[in-house]
Amino acid sequence: MTDHDRRTDASADARTRADIAELARLLPPPARQALPHEQHLLHKEKLMRQIDRDTDRQAARQTARLADRDQAAVTRPRPARRLPRPALLLPVTALALAGLITAGVTLTPDDHTPPTATSPWTAQPAAALLDQISVAAGKGDTLTVRADQFAYTRAKVRGADLTSGKAVVGPLVESETWLAQEPGPLRKLGLRAENGETFALNAELGDTDGTPAGFGRPTYQWLSSLPSDPDDLLTYLYAETPAVDGQERDQAVFDRIGGLLGELMPPRTAAALYRAAARIPGVTEAPAARDAVGRHGVGIARDDTTFHTRTEWVFDRDDLTFLGARSYLTQDTSYGRKGTLMSGTAILAHAVVDKAGLHPTTTRES
């Protein structure tokens, strides 16, 4: 490569960085409201796709210039999307870059003091229902999941785009994910298919060495390792849940549990999570709950009094299996009127497959 070509490459890199900086400058000012985790990922996906498109256009322009000079075409590798699994399937992970930009969220040190022998966790009004859900969950089949396999989930999600400063509810989208079960840390977390496109899920931004099994990547074996005693599990959850600026600690832990519920879950862990949730203050029943596809069921809910949203977990009325979740505004805000949908999810299928892209009922790959 000649000195002229090197200068051309450097100039193209500078223009690409400038394009990305200009894109960030054009984003709206941060709003002081935390988003449901689904929406952090939704905005992150949109931002990363825009960066991909800008980088692709820049690479195409440079390739054309090199071709005009009868040089070998040079194509920059397309940046892989740094998306964890969709939140409807996933745990509450470290807040995504686009979520931080959009919601203006800051993390603060944990300020929760675990209960002592003289101040035990107290059962909440929804405890009886959660106990029934726990019993039903504990009767599920315990799977044998190898480290070289993938957890497959098919789901539908609908959410509100808040980048304009108003909640604009998008269409219902079906997605499929294949999540690696290796303990890690991993740089390649699996695959996601959505709207006819399949793309890699890479390690979280900031995880330079890869993402290990944990809240950011809850493998079946990691979930199996969580405490089975609900009091011990709840103490662990409070200790390991980052505090969101202005949000109640109880709500943050409720959201963290909710983020885990859509995972391929060991029965013992699921049972313990529901009993732990029964001890979180403010947890109530939601008799008219429904998921993203309109399936009605019995519900467990909690109101976020800081950000004026209500989150509902939806369970089948007959067998009490987890169907999905929904969150919406509980009063008029700058984002929209009371009742505006913020996020909705529906879990349609779970399975274990031997390879990313493999469907559980067929041998074809996406």
N, C-alpha and C positions, 0 to 999 in steps of 0.2 A: 504493500500500500504506500502510495506517495505521500509526501508532506501535505500536498493539496488535499488529498482524500482525508487525511487525518484531521485537517482543519475543518473540512466539510462535516465530518462526523461530530466533531466537538461543537460546531455551530448548531447542528441538528439536535444534539443532546440539550444544549442550552435552550433552544426554542421549545423543546418538549417540556422541560422543567418550567419554563415561563408559561406555557399553555396550562399546565396543571395548577400553577400558582394563581393564574387568572381565574380558573374555574373555582378554586377555593375562595377567591375574593368575591365572586359573584353570589356565593351562597348567602342566604338571609342571615341576619344576626341571630345568635343563639336565643332560644326561648327558655324561660325558666320553668320548664315542666319536664318531668321524666316521662319517657315513652315506655309502653309495654315492650318487652324484649323483642317481640316479633318485629316491631317497627324499627328498632335499632338496626336489625339485620336488613329490613326492607330498604332503608335509606342507604345503608352501607353498600348493598348490592347495586343500587342506582348510581352511586358515586363511582364505584369501581368500574362499572360498565362504561360510564362516560370517560373515565381515564383510559380504559382500553381502546375506545373508539378514537380518542385524540392521538394516542400513541400509534395506533394502526395507520391513521392518516399521515402522521409524520413519517413513519417508516416507508409508506408507499411513495411519498414525495421524494425521499432520499433515494429509493430504489430507482425511480424514474430518472433522476439526475445522473446516477451512476450508469444507467443503461444508455443514456444519451451520449455519454463519453466512451461508450463501448467497453465499460468496465463490467465485471461480473455483478449480477444483481445481489444486493445485500438486503436481507430482511431481518429486522429486529424481532427477537422472540416476543410473543404476546404475553404480557404479565398475567400469570394465573390469578383468578379471583381469590381474594383472601376472605372467603366466607366460611364461617362455621356452619353447622347444620342449621336449618331454620328453627326458630325458637319454638315453634309448635312441637318440634320433635326433640328439642334440646333443652339443656339446662341453661340457667342464667349464667353466662360466661362473662369474662371481662368485657366491659362495654365497648362496642365497636366504634371505630373512628368516625363513621358518619353519624352514628348515634350521639356521640359526644358533640359533634359540630352542630347537629340539629337541636338537641335537647339542652345543651349547656350543662351537662351533668358533671359533677366533681365527686371524687371518692374521698371519704374521710376515714380516719382510723376507727376500728371497731370500738364502740362505746358501750357494749352490752355486758353486764355483769351476770354470769350464769347463776341460776338459782342455787341456794344452799339447802341443807337439810331442813332448815326452818322456814324456807320460802319456796316450796315445790311449785312446779307447773300446775296451773289450775285448768280443769276441763271447761270448755266453752259450750254455749248453747247447742252447737252442732255436733257435740261429742257423740251422741247416740247414733246419728246417721253415719258419722265417720267410723265409728266402731263397726257398724254393719258393713261398710265399704271395705274396711280393713280385713274383716273375716272373709269376705268374698275374694279379695285380692290374694289372700294367703293360701287359698285353695287352688291357685293356678299351678301349672306345670313348671318345675324348675328345669331349665334347659342346660345342655352341655354346649358351651360356645368356645370354640378354639380361638387362639390368638391370631391365626391366619385367616379367619372368616370375617364376614361383614354383617352388620345389623341393617336389615332393609326395612324402610318405613315408607308407606304411601299415605299421603295426607292432602287435605285441602286447606287453604288459608286465604283469608281476606283481611285487608288492613287499610288504614288511613294514611295517606301521604301528607306529611305536615310541613314540607319544605316551603310552601307558599305562606305559611303562617295560619292556614286554615286546614281543617281536616277534610281531605278529599278521599272518599272511600273508593278503593279500587275494586276490580272484579275478583271473583273467586278463582283462585289459581290452584291447580293440582301439581304436586311435586312428588318426586321419589328421591330417596337418599340411600346411599350405601356407605356405612360408617365403619372404618377399620377398627378391629378389636385388639390390636396389638397394644401392649401397655405403653409403648413409646419411651421418650417423646418422639412424635412423628411430624414431619413436614407435610406429608401428603395424608390427609385425613379421610379421603374417600371421594365419592362422586355425588353430584346432584343433577337431576333432570327436571327441567321445567320449561313449559312453552316450546317444546320441540328442541330444546338445546340441552346438551349435557356438558358439564364443566367440572373441573377438579375443585375440591375443597382443600384449601391449604391451611397451614398453621395460622393462628391468630396473629394479627399485627403485634409486634413486640416480642413474640415467642421466637427469638432468633435461633434457638436450638431445637425448635419443634414444640408441639403441644403434647404434654404427657396425659395419661388417663387421669381424670379428675372431673371437677365441675365443668371445666372447659371442654372436656371430651369424655363423657361418662360411658365407659365400656361396661359390658355386662359383668365382667369380673370386678371392676372397680365398684360398681353399685352393690355387688354381693359383699364387698368388704366393709360397707357402712354399718354402724352400730344397729343392732336389731332391737335394742331396748329403746322405746320412744323417748324417754327422758334423756338418755345419753345421746341419742341422735339429735334431739332438738338443741341440746347444749352445743354439740358439734356444729350444727347448722348456724347458730348465732355467732359462734366464734369464727366461722369460715366465710361468712357472707359480708362482702364489702358494704359499707354504708353509703347510700346515695344522699347527696346534699339535700337536706330538708325533708327527706322521707322518713316515716316512722320505721324503726328497726323491725317491729313486728311485721310490717307490710313487706319489707325487703326479704325477710325469711319466708313469708308466705309465697312471694313471687318466686323465690329460689326453689321451693318445693314444687310449685306449679310448673316450672321449667323442666323439672325432671320427669313429670308424670307421663309425658308423651314418649319416653324412651322405652326400648325393649327392656323390661324390668324384671328382676328376680322377684318371685312372689313374697318372700320374706321381707325384702327391702320395701316393696310397695306397701305391705301391711304396716310396717314401722313408720313409713312416711305419713300415712293417713292418721295414725294414732298421734304422731308428733304434731300434725296440723291441728288436731283437736285441742291442743294445749296453747295455741297462739291466741292471744286476746283479740276480740273483734270478729272471729270467724263465725259465720252464721249459715243457715240453710237458705237455698234459693229454689223454691218450689217450681218456678216457671223457667228454669234454665234451658237453653238450647245451644247447640254448637253451630259451627260455620255453615253446615249444610241443612240446618233447620231441624235436626233431630232433637226432640224434647226429652228431657230426663230430669232426674233429681239433681240438685246442685248444691255446691259448697261455695260460699262467696266471702269476700272481704272488701270493704270500702277503703280506698286510699284517700284519707282526709286531706293530705297535703296537695295532691294533684287532681282531686275530685274525679276519680275513676273507680269503677267497681269491676272486680275480676271474679268471674264465675267458672268453676270447674263443673263439667257436665258428666253425669253417669247414667248408664242405661237403667231404666226403671225396673227391669226384670232381674238382670244378673249383676247389676252394679259395676259393670266394666267401665273404664274411663273412655268417654267418647271424644272429648275435646274441651275447649275453653273459649271464653268470650270476655272482652273488656269494653266498657263504654263510659261516656261521661255521665256523672251524677248531678251536674248542674251546668248552667251556661258558663262557658269560658271563652277565651279569645280564639280557641280552636274550633268551637262549634257549640250548638245548643245541647241541652240536657238530652241524653239518650243517644247521642252520636256514637256510632261504632268506632272503636279504636283498633280492635283486632279481633279476629275470630278464627278458630282452628277446628279441624275435624280429623281425627285419626281413622284411617280406613283399613290399614293392614300392617302387620308386623311379620317378620320372618328372619331367618338366618340363612345366608347364602355363602357360597365358597369363593365368589369373585365379585368385585365391584362391577356393576352393570348387568349382572345376572338377575333375571326375574325369578321369584320363588316358585312359580307354577309352570315355567318353561325353561328351556336351555338356551334361549336366545339372549344375546347381549345388546344393550342399547348403543 
